[in-house]
Amino acid sequence: MTRRGLLAAAAVGVVGCSSRNPAPASNTFRYGNDHADQFGRLRTPGGNARGLVVLVHGGFWSSSYGADLMEPLADDLHEHGYATWNIEYRRLGDGGGWPATFTDVAAAFDLVERLPDKVNGLRPGLPRHALGHSAGGQLVAWAASRTAATPGGPPRFLPERAFSLAGVLDLRTAARRGIGGAAVPQLLGGLPDEVPERYREADPLVLHPRKPVTVVVAADDQVVPASQAAAYLTRHRGPQVERIEVPGDHFALIDPTSNAWKTLRASIDRASPKLAGLGTD
């Protein structure tokens, strides 16, 4: 599936959802005031919810792609009992890069702690995870590794588990091999030997995960090579990190009709065993 096709599928998914089930309660909240893209969309199902999932889109950090890429997954997760926080952030070509992309993601994640104050019925104690695809997979792995020294400062919120779908998890190798073209050097403002300190603060391979990370590999991915996941798993070998391989290509991971996504949703379910509630009693 091409990115153009994926965008079309996203539009179809939003329309199709309204014909099958009541439209989800959706609210847009800003986490910053410096740029139009500093916002997220919060959806909450009625009654008891299984958990909250922060969604982070990919597109090699380019402003050509946005949060709409994750709307089909937001719809599907809502239908299966989850609240979702689908975030936008500054990207290359429209104010993004170093450090803006990272400070935006940090601020969007930290707002999770304040969402219960903004929406009636969003109860504390809900399992809260993060899921990102491609470049978004890099960002959620980074978000699970944040410290006081990374952009955005001391984290107020760390996801209970990060699901990195075809994530770019070894930025130095990606930069040298041209994965995504020149996207990584553009994101960080240079090659690894030119701005080594930025790679140290941004690269999931370098940063130790502070929360569990599920690394997801698509068997037929021709966009992000499986060696990215392999390098991350080798560096961070241990109980904090697990690997899941699913059928399909790069975009099957964010196609809610695919077997790959059904496998991933089951993994999210396993990470969300308790039925804390969303909604009022």
C-alpha positions in Angstrom: 0.0 0.0 0.0 1.4 3.4 -0.9 1.2 6.4 1.4 -1.4 8.0 -0.9 -3.5 4.8 -0.7 -3.1 4.8 3.1 -4.4 8.4 3.3 -7.4 7.4 1.3 -8.0 4.4 3.5 -7.8 6.7 6.5 -10.7 8.8 5.1 -12.7 5.7 4.4 -12.1 4.3 7.8 -13.4 7.5 9.5 -16.6 7.5 7.4 -17.1 3.7 7.8 -16.9 4.0 11.6 -19.9 6.3 11.8 -22.1 3.9 9.9 -21.3 0.9 12.2 -21.2 2.5 15.6 -22.0 5.8 17.3 -19.3 8.4 16.7 -16.6 8.5 19.4 -16.5 11.4 21.8 -13.6 13.3 20.4 -11.9 16.4 21.8 -8.9 18.4 20.5 -6.5 19.8 23.0 -3.4 21.9 22.6 -0.2 21.1 24.4 1.7 24.2 23.2 1.1 27.6 21.7 4.1 28.0 19.5 2.8 26.3 16.4 -0.5 25.2 14.9 0.6 21.5 15.0 0.9 21.3 18.8 -2.3 19.4 19.4 -3.8 16.0 20.0 -7.2 14.4 19.5 -8.6 12.6 22.5 -11.3 10.0 22.0 -13.1 8.3 24.9 -15.6 5.5 24.7 -18.5 5.4 27.0 -18.6 3.1 30.0 -15.6 1.0 31.0 -12.5 1.4 28.9 -9.6 -1.1 28.5 -6.9 1.5 28.5 -5.5 4.7 26.9 -3.2 4.5 23.9 -1.1 7.5 22.8 -0.8 7.3 19.0 2.2 8.7 17.1 2.2 8.8 13.3 5.1 8.2 11.0 6.2 9.6 7.6 9.9 10.0 8.3 9.2 13.1 10.4 8.0 15.0 7.3 5.2 17.6 7.2 3.8 15.8 4.2 2.2 13.3 6.6 0.2 13.9 9.7 -1.9 12.5 12.5 -4.7 11.5 10.1 -2.6 8.4 9.3 -3.5 7.0 12.7 -7.2 7.8 12.6 -8.2 4.3 11.4 -6.4 2.8 14.3 -8.0 5.3 16.7 -11.4 4.2 15.3 -10.6 0.5 15.7 -9.2 0.9 19.2 -12.3 3.0 20.2 -14.5 0.2 18.9 -12.6 -2.3 21.1 -12.9 -0.2 24.2 -9.9 2.0 24.3 -9.4 5.7 24.7 -6.9 7.2 22.3 -4.7 10.4 22.3 -3.6 10.9 18.7 -0.9 13.5 18.6 0.4 15.9 16.0 3.9 17.5 16.3 6.1 19.8 14.3 7.8 18.0 11.4 10.5 18.6 8.8 9.4 21.4 6.4 7.2 23.1 8.8 9.1 24.1 12.0 10.2 20.6 13.0 13.6 19.1 13.4 16.0 19.4 16.4 14.8 19.9 19.1 11.3 21.0 18.2 10.0 17.6 17.1 11.2 16.1 20.3 10.0 18.8 22.7 6.6 18.6 21.0 6.3 14.9 21.6 7.5 15.3 25.2 4.9 17.9 25.8 2.1 15.9 24.2 3.0 12.9 26.3 3.3 14.9 29.5 -0.2 16.3 28.9 -1.6 12.8 29.4 -1.2 13.4 33.2 -3.6 16.4 32.9 -6.2 14.9 30.5 -8.4 13.7 33.4 -8.7 17.4 34.4 -9.9 18.3 30.9 -12.4 15.5 30.3 -15.1 14.4 32.7 -14.9 10.7 33.5 -11.3 10.0 32.4 -10.3 8.2 35.5 -6.8 7.8 36.9 -5.4 4.3 37.2 -6.2 3.4 33.5 -3.4 1.4 31.7 -1.7 3.9 29.5 0.5 2.8 26.5 2.0 4.4 23.4 2.0 3.1 19.9 3.9 4.6 17.0 4.6 3.6 13.4 7.9 4.1 11.4 9.2 7.5 12.5 6.5 7.4 15.2 8.0 4.1 16.3 11.2 5.9 16.9 9.4 8.6 18.8 7.5 6.2 21.2 10.7 4.2 21.9 12.4 7.6 22.7 9.4 8.6 24.8 9.8 5.5 26.9 13.4 6.4 27.5 13.2 10.1 28.4 15.2 11.5 31.2 15.9 15.0 32.6 18.7 15.3 30.0 16.6 14.6 26.9 14.6 17.4 25.1 11.5 18.4 27.1 13.2 18.0 30.5 12.1 15.6 33.3 9.2 13.5 32.1 5.9 13.8 33.9 4.5 10.7 32.0 6.1 7.5 30.8 3.9 5.0 29.0 3.4 1.7 30.7 4.5 0.0 27.5 5.6 1.4 24.1 4.7 -0.4 20.9 7.2 0.5 18.2 5.8 -0.6 14.8 8.6 -0.7 12.2 10.4 1.9 14.2 13.6 3.6 13.1 15.4 2.5 16.2 19.1 2.9 15.2 19.4 6.5 14.1 23.1 6.5 13.5 23.0 3.5 11.1 19.8 4.9 9.5 21.6 8.2 8.8 24.7 6.5 7.3 22.7 4.1 5.2 20.1 6.6 4.0 17.1 5.0 5.4 14.3 7.4 4.6 16.8 9.3 2.3 18.3 12.2 4.2 15.5 12.3 6.8 17.6 11.4 9.8 20.3 14.0 9.2 17.6 16.6 8.5 15.8 15.7 11.7 19.0 16.1 13.8 20.8 18.7 11.8 23.7 16.6 10.7 25.4 13.3 10.5 26.4 11.4 13.6 30.0 12.6 13.6 28.8 16.2 13.1 26.3 16.4 15.9 27.1 13.4 18.1 25.4 14.9 21.2 22.1 15.1 19.4 22.2 11.5 18.4 23.0 10.6 22.1 19.8 12.4 23.2 17.5 11.2 20.4 18.6 7.7 19.4 16.6 4.8 21.0 19.6 2.6 20.5 21.7 4.7 22.8 19.0 5.6 25.4 18.1 2.8 27.9 14.3 2.1 27.9 12.8 3.0 31.3 9.6 1.2 30.4 8.9 -2.0 28.5 9.1 -1.8 24.7 7.4 -4.1 22.2 9.3 -4.0 18.9 7.1 -5.0 16.0 8.6 -6.2 12.7 6.5 -6.7 9.5 7.8 -9.7 7.6 7.7 -8.0 4.2 8.7 -4.5 5.2 10.6 -2.8 2.4 10.7 0.6 4.0 12.4 0.1 7.4 14.7 -2.9 7.4 14.4 -5.5 10.1 18.1 -4.8 11.0 16.8 -1.7 12.8 14.8 -3.8 15.2 17.6 -6.4 15.5 20.1 -3.8 16.6 17.8 -2.4 19.2 17.0 -5.8 20.6 20.7 -6.8 20.8 21.6 -3.5 22.6 18.7 -3.7 25.1 18.4 -7.5 25.5 16.4 -8.3 28.6 12.9 -8.5 30.0 12.1 -4.9 29.2 12.1 -5.5 25.5 10.2 -8.0 23.4 9.9 -8.7 19.6 6.8 -9.6 17.6 6.9 -10.4 13.9 3.7 -10.1 11.9 2.7 -10.8 8.3 2.5 -8.1 5.7 4.4 -5.0 4.6 5.2 -1.7 6.2 1.7 -0.3 6.0 -0.1 -3.5 7.1 0.9 -2.5 10.6 -1.5 0.5 10.5 -4.3 -1.2 8.4 -7.1 -2.1 10.9 -8.4 -4.8 8.5 -5.0 -6.6 8.4 -4.1 -9.8 10.3 -1.0 -7.9 11.5 -3.1 -5.3 13.3 -5.3 -7.9 14.9 -2.2 -9.5 16.3 -1.0 -6.1 17.6 -4.3 -5.3 19.2 -4.3 -8.6 21.0 -0.8 -7.7 22.4 -2.2 -4.3 23.6 -5.1 -6.3 25.2 -2.6 -8.5 27.1 -0.8 -5.3 28.3 -4.1 -3.9 29.6 -5.6 -6.6 31.9 -7.5 -4.4 34.3 -10.8 -2.8 33.5 -10.5 0.5 35.0 -13.3 2.8 33.8 -13.8 5.7 31.5 -17.0 7.5 31.9 -19.1 8.4 34.9 -20.7 5.9 37.3 
